[in-house]
Every structure is written in structure tokens, then in C-alpha cells.
Amino acid sequence: MAQPDKQGTGPPAAKLASIARQLAMAMELPFVLVASIVAGGLLGYGLDYWLHSRPICMLIGGGLGFVAGIRDLLRRLSKSGA
């Protein structure tokens, strides 16, 4: 629990809002990365199933999903820092 300051009002609301925003982002970012990899892999799997090919499309789709996930993470982190 937060300790009150000398005036007895506690931490400022802006500081609490900032902490809440950072916590929400920290909880969201891993899901963004995993979801993009899974989505790319599933699209590749569907393409492999449709073309009756080896899992090469799934690997390419998962790799592209990983790149897209990292790009999205960097975009979100740079937006939050500004």
C-alpha cells in the first residue's frame, strides 16, 4: 500500500496512472508477440494444407509473424516513450 506524503494525500494521481499504463503495457506485449507468431503459423499451415506441401509455408509464416510481432512491439514501445 502506498505511504502518504507529508500532507497526507498519498501519491499523485498522475504517478499512479503512469504506473498503471506501464503495467498494462507489460502485460499486453508478450501476448502481441505470441499472437502474431501463431497467426502467421496458422496461415502458413492452412496454405500448406491447401497446397499439399511440406510445412515450409508454416515455417515462413511463423517467421514473418515473428518479424511482424517484433515490429509491432517496437512501434508500441516507441509510442509509449514519446
C-alpha positions in Angstrom: 0.0 0.0 0.0 1.3 3.5 -0.8 2.6 5.6 2.0 1.0 9.0 2.4 3.2 12.0 1.9 3.8 14.8 4.4 0.4 16.4 3.6 -1.4 13.0 4.0 -2.7 12.9 0.4 -0.8 9.9 -0.9 1.0 9.6 -4.2 -0.2 11.9 -7.0 -2.9 10.5 -9.4 -0.6 11.2 -12.4 2.1 8.9 -11.0 -0.5 6.1 -10.3 -1.9 6.5 -13.8 1.6 6.2 -15.3 2.3 3.1 -13.3 -1.0 1.6 -14.4 -0.2 2.3 -18.0 3.2 0.7 -17.8 1.8 -2.4 -16.1 -0.9 -2.7 -18.7 1.7 -2.5 -21.5 4.0 -5.0 -19.8 1.1 -7.5 -19.6 0.0 -6.8 -23.2 3.3 -7.0 -25.1 4.0 -10.8 -24.7 0.5 -11.6 -26.0 1.1 -9.4 -29.0 4.3 -11.2 -29.9 2.9 -14.7 -29.4 -0.4 -13.9 -31.2 1.5 -12.6 -34.3 3.6 -15.8 -34.5 0.6 -18.1 -34.0 -1.4 -16.2 -36.6 1.4 -16.4 -39.2 2.0 -20.0 -38.4 -1.7 -20.9 -38.8 -1.9 -19.0 -42.1 1.1 -21.0 -43.3 -0.4 -24.2 -42.1 -3.6 -23.5 -43.9 -1.6 -22.7 -47.1 0.4 -26.0 -46.7 -2.8 -27.9 -46.2 -4.4 -26.4 -49.3 -1.3 -26.9 -51.5 -0.5 -30.3 -50.1 3.1 -29.2 -49.4 5.5 -29.7 -46.7 5.4 -27.4 -43.7 7.6 -24.8 -45.4 4.8 -22.3 -45.6 4.1 -22.7 -41.9 7.7 -22.0 -41.1 7.8 -19.0 -43.4 4.5 -17.7 -41.9 5.8 -18.2 -38.4 9.0 -16.3 -39.3 7.0 -13.5 -40.9 4.7 -13.4 -37.8 7.8 -13.1 -35.6 9.1 -10.2 -37.6 5.7 -8.5 -37.6 5.4 -9.1 -33.8 8.8 -7.5 -33.1 8.0 -4.6 -35.4 4.7 -4.1 -33.5 6.4 -4.3 -30.2 9.0 -1.7 -31.2 6.2 0.6 -32.5 4.2 0.3 -29.3 7.3 0.9 -27.1 8.4 4.0 -29.1 4.9 5.4 -29.0 4.7 5.0 -25.2 8.1 6.6 -24.7 7.1 9.8 -26.6 
